Amino acid sequence: MKICGVIAEYNPFHNGHLWQIQQIRQRLHSDVLIVVMAGNFVQRGEMAIVNKWSRTQMALDAGVDLVVELPFAGAVQPADLFAREAMLILQQLQVTDLVFGTENSTLDYQQLGQQVEQAMQTTHFLTDYHQTYATQFNQVLQDQLGLTLTEPNELLGVAYAQAAIKIKYPIRLVPFARHGKAQHDQLTLGRKFSSASAIRQAILQQRDYAMSLPDFVLSNLGTQFLDWNQVFIFLKYRILTSSLAELTQIYQMNEGLEYKFKQEIIKSSDFATFLYRIKSKRYTFSRLRRLCLYVLLNVTTEQMQEMWSQRYLQILGFNAIGQQHLHALRKQVSWPLITKVTQKLGNGSGRMAHAVQIDRFLTLFGQPEQNFGHQPLRK
């Protein structure tokens, strides 16, 4: 039985995503197609442009059989932890083939992952605090393997391979060439295939983006879109009213960044200004946006570790094929399989308490409750 998996954000779901799903059906002839999708917050340290339920509906409309959430503790992470948490979920779901888009589909990612793992074990890594993780990682690749990977999806493909090796998961990696040239800085109006970041920019700037999205996405996209400009005042309040000791408890707040946050927030009138003021060669903008998101949502190191120790499978949606696969899995998965968030799960010390608390931030901006009262969407 061939069970294909995709790790996605669908932020938003666009024509390239639809093309990928169609190609999986045509080229791989999958029996089940499962998407592990980031929830309401995504890897670059941002709010998803539409909530997880709307994006689940988009995925089901596109022909996905089963959508399972990648929780905050996996979704808002650097590539290695993002890959680890997503691969653990795929393993629970017994996915046999992971399909992912990449700028270079000719690379043997599984072999490369093994080589990188060996190289990492024979070198001193992350000793230069004046360079980013990606810079040092590529230096290791260049020194040990004579290889340089500069594109984000190449690096993510290697991270998937490394994660599979570490958890001893014999999954097959299937790279697909990204369809159309990515343009991350601007959207070419009227173009069928554009990057998700370019489409988001066009949406927020109220420029035309309709040609880049399937019709069923346009009908579910809505009109309320959340970004850092809208929530910056909450971040500023959190930083101004937190002590240095409290800020040091925030996940990934290290190397004195709490002092930099305190110093620069007073001088910043908007998020972009603040981000540039705290930027250094050591940290990428994505790393700093994630840290800002942890501060905004008050996610501490202790809470992150608790979320990792209490993993679960939250089912967001399925069709008849996906439902059949779930029934077959019920007695085989070792994690709780959640189709309804009860008070016991979502409150107090419940397994999903931190996730519910994080998602409730959206209700401040008119979004509905994201967990209680929801059943998986059915197609």
C-alpha positions in Angstrom: 0.0 0.0 0.0 1.4 3.4 -1.0 0.7 6.1 1.5 2.0 9.5 0.3 2.7 12.3 2.6 3.2 16.1 2.2 4.4 18.5 4.8 2.9 21.9 4.1 1.7 25.3 5.3 -0.7 26.1 2.5 -0.2 29.8 3.4 -2.2 30.2 1.3 -3.0 27.2 -0.9 -2.0 28.1 -4.5 -1.8 26.7 -8.0 1.6 25.2 -7.3 0.2 23.2 -4.5 -2.7 22.0 -6.6 -0.2 21.0 -9.3 1.8 19.0 -6.8 -1.3 17.1 -5.6 -2.3 16.3 -9.2 1.3 15.1 -9.9 1.3 12.8 -6.9 -1.9 11.2 -8.1 -0.7 10.8 -11.7 3.0 9.8 -11.1 2.9 7.9 -7.8 -0.6 6.4 -7.9 -1.0 6.8 -4.1 -3.6 4.8 -2.2 -3.8 7.5 0.5 -2.6 11.1 0.3 -1.9 12.7 3.8 -0.9 16.3 4.5 0.7 17.3 7.7 -0.1 21.0 7.8 1.1 23.7 10.1 -1.6 25.2 12.3 -2.3 28.9 12.8 1.4 29.9 13.1 4.1 29.1 10.6 7.8 28.4 10.3 9.0 31.9 9.5 7.5 33.2 12.7 4.2 34.6 11.3 0.5 34.1 11.7 -0.9 32.0 8.9 -2.8 34.3 6.5 -6.0 32.3 7.1 -6.8 29.9 9.9 -6.1 26.2 9.9 -9.7 25.2 9.3 -10.0 27.3 6.2 -6.8 25.9 4.8 -7.9 22.3 5.7 -11.0 22.9 3.6 -8.8 24.1 0.7 -6.6 20.9 0.9 -9.7 18.6 1.0 -11.2 20.5 -2.0 -7.9 19.9 -3.9 -8.1 16.1 -3.4 -6.2 15.4 -0.2 -7.5 12.5 1.8 -6.4 13.3 5.3 -5.2 16.5 7.0 -3.4 16.3 10.3 -2.1 19.4 12.2 1.6 20.1 12.7 1.3 21.7 16.1 3.0 25.0 17.1 5.9 23.1 18.8 6.8 21.7 15.4 5.6 24.3 13.0 7.4 27.3 14.4 10.9 25.9 14.4 14.1 26.0 12.4 14.5 23.4 9.7 15.9 20.6 11.8 13.2 20.7 14.5 10.5 21.4 12.0 11.6 18.3 10.0 11.9 16.1 13.2 8.4 16.9 14.5 6.7 16.5 11.0 8.5 13.2 10.3 7.4 11.8 13.7 3.8 12.5 12.7 4.3 10.9 9.3 5.8 7.9 11.0 2.7 7.5 13.3 0.5 7.8 10.2 2.6 5.0 8.4 3.4 7.2 5.5 5.6 5.3 3.0 6.6 8.2 0.6 7.3 11.8 1.5 6.8 14.2 -1.5 8.3 17.6 -1.3 9.0 20.5 -3.6 12.6 21.6 -4.2 14.7 23.8 -6.3 16.9 20.8 -7.2 15.0 17.5 -7.7 18.0 15.7 -9.1 19.8 15.4 -5.7 19.7 12.1 -3.9 18.4 13.5 -0.6 18.5 10.2 1.3 22.1 9.6 0.4 23.0 13.2 1.0 21.3 13.1 4.4 23.5 10.1 5.4 26.6 12.0 4.2 25.7 15.1 6.1 25.0 13.1 9.3 28.5 11.6 9.0 30.0 15.0 8.3 28.3 16.5 11.3 29.7 13.8 13.6 33.3 14.5 12.6 33.4 18.3 12.9 33.0 21.0 15.5 29.8 22.8 14.7 28.1 26.0 15.9 31.2 27.5 17.5 31.1 30.8 15.7 28.5 33.0 17.3 29.0 35.7 14.7 27.5 33.6 11.9 24.0 32.1 11.3 23.3 28.4 11.6 22.7 28.2 7.8 26.1 29.8 7.1 28.0 27.4 9.4 26.0 24.4 8.2 27.0 25.2 4.6 30.6 25.6 5.6 30.5 22.1 6.9 29.0 20.9 3.7 31.6 22.7 1.7 34.5 21.5 3.8 33.4 17.9 4.2 31.5 17.2 1.0 32.5 19.9 -1.5 28.8 20.9 -1.7 26.9 24.1 -1.2 23.1 24.3 -0.7 21.7 27.8 -0.8 18.0 27.3 -1.5 15.6 26.8 1.5 13.9 23.8 0.1 17.2 22.0 -0.6 18.1 22.5 3.0 14.7 21.3 4.1 15.0 18.2 2.0 18.3 17.4 3.7 16.7 18.0 7.1 13.9 15.5 6.2 16.5 12.9 5.3 18.5 13.6 8.5 15.3 13.4 10.7 14.4 10.0 9.1 17.8 8.7 9.9 17.7 9.8 13.5 14.3 8.3 14.2 15.1 5.1 12.1 12.2 5.7 9.8 12.6 4.0 6.4 10.5 6.5 4.4 11.1 7.1 0.7 11.9 10.7 -0.1 10.4 11.9 -3.4 11.6 15.3 -4.5 9.5 17.2 -7.1 10.9 20.1 -9.0 9.1 23.3 -8.0 6.8 24.3 -10.8 7.5 27.8 -11.9 10.3 30.1 -10.7 9.8 31.3 -7.2 9.6 35.1 -6.8 9.7 35.8 -3.1 10.0 39.6 -3.3 7.2 40.5 -5.7 4.2 39.0 -7.4 4.1 39.0 -11.2 0.5 40.0 -11.7 -1.5 37.6 -13.8 1.0 34.8 -13.4 -0.4 31.4 -12.8 2.4 30.1 -10.6 3.8 32.4 -7.9 5.4 31.8 -4.5 3.2 31.8 -1.4 5.2 34.7 0.1 4.6 36.7 -3.0 0.9 36.0 -2.9 0.7 36.9 0.7 2.4 40.2 0.0 -0.1 40.9 -2.8 -3.0 40.0 -0.5 -1.9 42.3 2.3 -1.1 45.1 -0.2 -4.5 44.6 -1.8 -3.0 43.9 -5.2 -4.5 41.5 -7.7 -3.6 37.9 -7.0 -6.6 35.9 -8.3 -4.7 34.2 -11.2 -2.3 32.6 -8.7 -5.0 30.8 -6.7 -7.5 28.1 -7.6 -11.2 29.1 -7.7 -12.1 27.0 -4.6 -9.4 28.8 -2.6 -10.7 32.3 -3.7 -14.1 31.4 -2.4 -12.8 30.3 1.0 -10.1 33.0 1.5 -12.2 35.5 3.3 -11.3 39.1 3.8 -9.6 39.2 7.3 -5.9 38.7 7.1 -3.6 39.0 10.1 0.1 40.1 10.0 2.8 41.5 12.3 1.7 45.1 11.6 -1.6 44.4 13.4 -0.2 42.6 16.4 3.0 44.6 16.9 1.4 46.7 19.7 0.8 43.5 21.7 4.5 42.5 21.2 5.6 45.9 22.4 3.4 45.7 25.5 4.8 42.2 26.3 8.4 43.3 26.1 7.9 46.6 28.0 6.0 44.9 30.8 8.2 41.8 31.2 11.3 41.8 33.3 14.6 40.6 32.0 14.2 37.5 34.2 10.8 36.8 32.6 12.2 37.3 29.1 15.0 34.9 29.7 12.4 32.2 30.3 11.1 32.5 26.7 12.0 29.7 24.4 15.2 30.5 22.4 15.8 33.7 24.3 19.6 33.4 24.8 23.0 35.1 24.3 21.7 38.3 25.9 18.9 38.9 23.3 16.6 39.9 26.2 18.7 43.1 26.7 18.6 43.9 22.9 14.8 43.4 22.9 14.4 45.8 25.9 16.7 48.4 24.4 15.3 48.5 20.9 11.6 48.1 21.5 11.4 51.6 22.9 12.9 53.1 19.7 10.6 51.1 17.4 7.3 52.3 16.1 6.5 49.3 14.0 7.5 45.7 13.6 9.8 46.1 10.6 11.8 48.7 12.4 12.1 46.6 15.5 13.2 43.6 13.4 16.0 45.5 11.7 17.2 47.0 15.0 17.7 43.6 16.6 19.2 42.0 13.5 22.8 40.8 13.5 25.0 38.5 11.4 24.4 35.8 13.9 20.6 35.6 13.4 18.4 35.4 10.4 15.2 37.4 10.1 13.2 34.1 10.3 15.0 33.2 13.6 14.2 36.6 15.1 10.5 36.5 13.9 10.1 33.2 15.6 11.6 34.6 18.8 9.2 37.5 18.6 6.3 35.1 18.2 7.4 33.2 21.3 7.5 36.4 23.2 4.2 37.6 21.9 2.5 34.3 22.9 4.5 33.9 26.1 5.9 30.5 25.1 8.6 29.5 27.6 11.3 26.9 27.3 9.5 24.8 29.9 6.2 24.9 27.9 8.0 23.9 24.7 9.5 20.9 26.4 6.1 20.0 27.8 4.6 20.1 24.3 7.3 17.9 23.0 6.7 15.4 25.8 3.0 15.2 25.1 2.7 14.7 21.4 -0.6 13.9 19.7 -2.3 13.6 16.3 -5.0 16.3 15.8 -7.2 15.4 12.9 -8.3 18.5 11.0 -10.2 16.9 8.1 -10.6 13.8 5.8 -12.6 12.3 3.0 -13.9 8.7 2.9 -10.4 7.3 2.0 -8.8 9.3 4.8 -11.4 8.1 7.3 -10.8 4.5 6.3 -7.1 5.0 6.9 -7.8 6.5 10.3 -9.9 3.5 11.3 -7.1 1.2 10.3 -4.6 3.2 12.3 -6.5 3.6 15.6 -5.2 0.5 17.3 -1.7 0.9 15.9 -0.7 4.5 16.7 1.1 5.1 20.0 0.1 8.8 20.2 -3.5 10.0 21.2 -5.6 10.4 18.1 -7.7 13.5 18.6 -10.9 14.3 16.7 -12.5 16.4 19.5 -10.7 18.8 21.9 -12.4 18.1 25.3 -12.1 20.3 28.4 -9.8 17.7 29.9 -7.5 17.9 26.9 -7.5 21.7 26.4 -7.6 23.2 29.9 -5.3 23.2 32.9 -2.6 20.5 32.6 -4.2 18.9 29.6 -2.2 17.5 26.7 -3.4 20.4 24.4 -3.6 23.2 27.0 -0.6 25.1 25.6 -1.8 24.7 22.0 -5.3 26.0 23.0 -3.8 29.0 24.8 -1.6 29.8 21.8 -4.5 29.6 19.3 -6.7 31.8 21.4 -4.6 34.8 20.5 -6.5 34.8 17.2 -9.8 35.5 19.0 -8.5 39.0 19.8 -8.8 39.8 16.2 -12.3 38.4 15.5 -11.3 34.9 14.7 -13.5 32.1 16.1 -12.3 29.6 18.8 -9.9 27.3 17.0 -10.1 24.1 19.0 -13.1 23.7 21.3 -16.3 22.8 19.4 -14.6 21.8 16.2 -15.0 18.4 14.6 -12.8 17.3 11.7 -14.0 18.6 8.3 -15.4 16.0 6.0 -15.4 16.0 2.3 
